[in-house]
Amino acid sequence: MECSRWLFLFSHFILLIFFHFSTENIYMPANSYEKPDYWSQKAFSEGYPARSVYKLKEIDEKFGMIKKNYTVLDLGAAPGSWTTFLLRKMEGSGKVVSCDLNPLSKSVKGDNLTFLQGDLNAPEIRNQIKALGPYDLVVCDAAPKTTGNRTVDTARSEQLVEMAVWYAQAMLKQGGNFAVKIFQNGDQQAILKSMREIFTSAKGFKPEACRSESFETYLVGINKK
Ligand SMILES: C[S@@+](CC[C@H](N)C(=O)[O-])C[C@H]1O[C@@H](n2cnc3c(N)ncnc32)[C@H](O)[C@@H]1O
């Protein structure tokens, strides 16, 4: 009798341990990046290849940047959710020129889309982009491959931002607008200062759709002088 009581208690103890570890290991993601979040699921259901589309949507809602018949340059465009948003918003009018090191997702198509695969820093890409301009709007969501070292990642992001500012200065029409992603903690104030020389107004804007853990934000330049 005593023996069966101990056996009963022991089996319950084993079951408790099993359930504790199985729920922790199987059902709990190590961090929130592992499970598809609200924005990823929404993007998928609306036919966008990436959740980043909602950042551009918020920027456009706040600053009213995208208009029909525009010629738009999208830097760091793959897999192509910003490009898709631009094409949909312009409803077949105007022209979108997109550039990335990687190809766009196969679903991203448009008669008014030109895709250039290559490094936005490369002189031959610069020449091709210039030949297709000038532009009413330049957007840049380019991001370096992160290393986990925040100093290195921020410096690489800043280099891309400086290049995007160069494109805006060299290739935007007068009155044109600009939005660029930057990793925070970089020399954001110095970049905004240089943007104020090019645009009537320049400010930072962090869309709700940026992950709360993310240290990215956007700089927006309105009305090229
Ligand atoms: C966050 S993703 C862009 C997502 C895109 N806006 C979308 O909505 O699908 C950043 C992109 O920047 C690109 N990128 C990084 N450095 C680049 C460079 N030097 N030239 C061109 N593209 C670059 C990467 O290949 C990557 O596809």
The ligand as a Gaussian input file, in Angstrom:
#p B3LYP/6-31G(d) Opt

LIG

0 1
 C       14.929000      46.117000     -44.573000
 S       15.350000      45.599000     -46.171000
 C       14.298000      46.618000     -47.166000
 C       12.870000      46.179000     -47.147000
 C       12.061000      46.843000     -48.250000
 N       11.861000      48.263000     -47.983000
 C       10.702000      46.198000     -48.399000
 O        9.726000      46.847000     -47.996000
 O       10.601000      45.090000     -48.908000
 C       16.920000      46.346000     -46.405000
 C       17.512000      46.107000     -47.772000
 O       18.646000      46.954000     -47.947000
 C       19.469000      46.319000     -48.901000
 N       20.810000      46.921000     -48.959000
 C       21.723000      47.007000     -47.966000
 N       22.847000      47.591000     -48.409000
 C       22.646000      47.899000     -49.723000
 C       23.446000      48.509000     -50.736000
 N       24.699000      48.924000     -50.464000
 N       22.935000      48.657000     -51.966000
 C       21.670000      48.216000     -52.236000
 N       20.859000      47.636000     -51.313000
 C       21.343000      47.472000     -50.077000
 C       19.466000      44.875000     -48.430000
 O       19.871000      44.000000     -49.464000
 C       18.015000      44.678000     -47.996000
 O       17.262000      44.041000     -48.997000

